[in-house]
Amino acid sequence: MPTARLEHLPVTLFSTVMGIAGLSLAWRRAAHTWEVPEWPAQLLFWVAAAVFVLIAALYASKWVKHPRAARAELHHPIRMTFAPTITIALLLLATAAQDLLPALASTLWWVGAVGHLVATVVVMSAWFARSDIGVDQMTPAWFIPVVGNLVTPLAAPTIGSVELGWFAFGAGLVLWIALLPLLLQRVLIHERVLPVKLLPTLAIFLAPPAVAMLSWQSLTGDADGPFPRILYATAMVFTAFLLAQFARLHRVPFALPYWAYTFPMAAATTAAISMAAARSQTAYDVVALALLAGTTVLAVLVSALTVRAAARGQICVPE
């Protein structure tokens, strides 16, 4: 990559790994629930791993060749919230690899779990201390640094630590509940609308309840008790809300924030498949299958648009 383009390589690119790895987990859950092959989950994992290595190498190069630009991005009041996508990507890769490469997966899990707790403290400290971060800088991406802790328990019992999994779960759940009314107010009060380019981040509302449901199941084995069913319902309501905005959202010009659709939809899909496995009603299977098909098509479409934008030189350019 030319050095001029490298300077503008955004940390948000790590969200591509989250989307692909999240879809891998959805297909993995589908293979355990229905009679579908495991190769889509494995293929998606390897694609996600390759994308992570590529982006990590480029991002490391940015720090070497353009440290001032890299530091400025982490100091930016909006972009800084996307930096923890790096540790979430590690946690998702670890979860997807727990059967294939358990030793490597365990290492990735520990780095991601501890690293994300550190990232949570750093970002929240910036929110607390900096006077230049106010309502206008709030977006649904604020969920990323704090609620990302809910990803930690997904593989905690198999390749990590249940104690740390519970710690991260508690932190992520309480902080989600704390941030939810603030961010709902941000997107519902029309005097302070989100910038058009960031409208896809509305999808992030889906992720916390869906991932919390899956993490609760991982930590307790409870797949269809009152609490996971409440979380499932919340995730599905936010999914319906997002789908209801299609007429508005599909007119947003393509940009990297489109990847904000992929991981939340993959999380909602995995939660739906998990509930379909726990409940015998056909409706749960229908919803889960529809989400799996739709999320797969979405990931392929966003990937193709990203490749096309990269070929046209529309990525890694100044804002």
DAKAFEN-V591464 format. One record per backbone hydrogen bond with DSSP energy under -0.5 kcal/mol. CO is the residue of the C=O (numbers start at 0). NH is the residue of the N-H. E is the energy in kcal/mol with one decimal. If there is no record, write none. Layout:
CO;NH;E, CO;NH;E
This chain:
1;4;-0.7, 1;5;-2.4, 2;6;-1.5, 4;7;-1.3, 5;8;-1.7, 9;12;-1.7, 10;13;-1.8, 11;14;-2.0, 12;15;-1.9, 12;16;-0.5, 13;17;-1.4, 14;18;-2.2, 15;19;-2.3, 16;20;-2.9, 17;21;-2.5, 18;22;-1.8, 19;23;-1.8, 20;24;-1.9, 21;25;-1.7, 22;26;-2.3, 23;27;-2.2, 24;28;-2.4, 25;29;-2.1, 26;30;-2.2, 27;31;-1.4, 28;32;-1.1, 29;33;-3.2, 33;35;-1.7, 37;41;-2.0, 38;42;-3.1, 39;43;-2.5, 40;44;-2.0, 41;45;-2.2, 42;46;-2.3, 43;47;-2.7, 44;48;-2.8, 45;49;-2.4, 46;50;-2.5, 47;51;-2.4, 48;52;-2.3, 49;53;-2.3, 50;54;-2.8, 51;55;-3.0, 52;56;-2.2, 53;57;-2.2, 54;58;-3.0, 55;59;-2.4, 56;60;-1.9, 57;61;-1.9, 58;62;-1.8, 59;63;-1.7, 60;64;-3.0, 61;65;-3.0, 65;69;-2.1, 66;70;-2.6, 67;71;-2.2, 68;72;-1.9, 69;73;-1.7, 70;74;-1.1, 71;75;-1.0, 72;75;-0.5, 75;79;-1.9, 77;80;-1.3, 78;81;-1.9, 78;82;-0.5, 79;82;-1.0, 81;84;-1.9, 82;85;-1.9, 83;87;-2.1, 84;88;-2.3, 85;89;-1.7, 86;90;-2.1, 87;91;-2.5, 88;92;-2.5, 89;93;-2.4, 90;94;-2.3, 91;95;-2.5, 92;96;-1.7, 94;97;-0.8, 96;100;-2.9, 100;104;-2.9, 101;105;-2.2, 102;106;-1.7, 103;107;-2.6, 104;108;-2.5, 105;109;-2.2, 106;110;-2.3, 107;111;-2.8, 108;112;-3.3, 109;113;-2.2, 110;114;-2.1, 111;115;-2.2, 112;116;-1.6, 113;117;-2.0, 114;118;-2.4, 115;119;-2.5, 116;120;-1.9, 117;121;-2.5, 118;122;-2.7, 119;123;-2.5, 120;124;-2.1, 121;125;-1.7, 122;126;-2.3, 123;127;-2.1, 124;128;-2.3, 125;129;-2.4, 129;132;-1.0, 131;133;-0.7, 133;136;-1.2, 134;137;-1.3, 138;141;-2.4, 139;142;-2.0, 140;143;-1.4, 140;144;-0.5, 141;145;-0.7, 142;146;-2.7, 142;147;-0.6, 143;147;-1.2, 145;148;-1.1, 146;149;-2.3, 147;150;-1.7, 147;151;-0.5, 148;151;-0.8, 148;152;-0.5, 150;153;-1.4, 151;154;-0.8, 152;155;-0.6, 152;156;-0.6, 154;157;-0.7, 154;158;-2.6, 154;159;-0.7, 155;159;-1.2, 160;164;-2.3, 161;165;-2.6, 162;166;-2.1, 163;167;-2.7, 164;168;-2.4, 165;169;-2.7, 166;170;-2.1, 167;171;-2.9, 168;172;-2.8, 169;173;-2.1, 170;174;-2.1, 171;175;-2.0, 172;176;-2.3, 173;177;-2.1, 174;178;-2.4, 175;179;-2.4, 176;180;-0.7, 177;181;-0.5, 178;182;-2.5, 179;183;-2.4, 180;184;-2.1, 181;185;-1.7, 182;186;-1.8, 183;187;-1.8, 184;188;-2.1, 187;189;-0.8, 188;191;-1.7, 189;192;-0.7, 194;197;-1.4, 195;198;-1.6, 197;200;-1.7, 198;201;-2.3, 199;202;-1.8, 200;203;-1.7, 201;204;-1.6, 202;205;-2.1, 202;206;-0.5, 203;206;-0.7, 203;207;-0.8, 204;208;-0.5, 205;209;-1.4, 206;210;-3.1, 207;211;-2.6, 208;212;-2.0, 209;213;-1.9, 210;214;-2.7, 211;215;-2.5, 212;216;-2.1, 213;217;-2.1, 214;218;-2.5, 215;219;-2.4, 215;221;-0.5, 216;220;-2.3, 220;222;-0.8, 224;228;-1.9, 225;229;-2.1, 226;230;-2.2, 227;231;-2.5, 228;232;-2.3, 229;233;-2.3, 230;234;-2.5, 231;235;-2.5, 232;236;-2.4, 233;237;-2.2, 234;238;-1.9, 235;239;-2.6, 236;240;-2.5, 237;241;-2.4, 238;242;-2.5, 239;243;-2.0, 240;244;-0.7, 241;244;-1.2, 242;245;-1.5, 244;247;-1.0, 244;248;-3.0, 245;249;-2.7, 247;250;-0.8, 248;251;-1.8, 254;257;-2.4, 255;258;-2.5, 256;259;-2.1, 257;260;-2.0, 258;261;-0.8, 258;262;-0.9, 259;263;-0.6, 260;264;-1.8, 261;265;-2.4, 262;266;-2.9, 263;267;-2.6, 264;268;-2.2, 265;269;-2.5, 266;270;-2.4, 267;271;-2.2, 268;272;-2.4, 269;273;-2.4, 270;274;-2.3, 271;275;-2.3, 272;276;-1.9, 273;277;-1.3, 274;278;-2.3, 280;283;-0.9, 280;284;-0.8, 281;285;-2.3, 282;286;-2.4, 283;287;-2.3, 284;288;-2.9, 285;289;-2.3, 286;290;-2.4, 287;291;-2.5, 288;292;-2.4, 289;293;-2.6, 290;294;-3.0, 291;295;-1.9, 292;296;-2.2, 293;297;-2.4, 294;298;-2.5, 295;299;-2.1, 296;300;-2.6, 297;301;-2.8, 298;302;-2.2, 299;303;-2.4, 300;304;-2.4, 301;305;-2.1, 302;306;-2.5, 303;307;-2.4, 304;308;-2.4, 305;309;-2.6, 306;310;-2.4, 307;311;-1.6, 308;313;-3.0, 309;312;-1.4
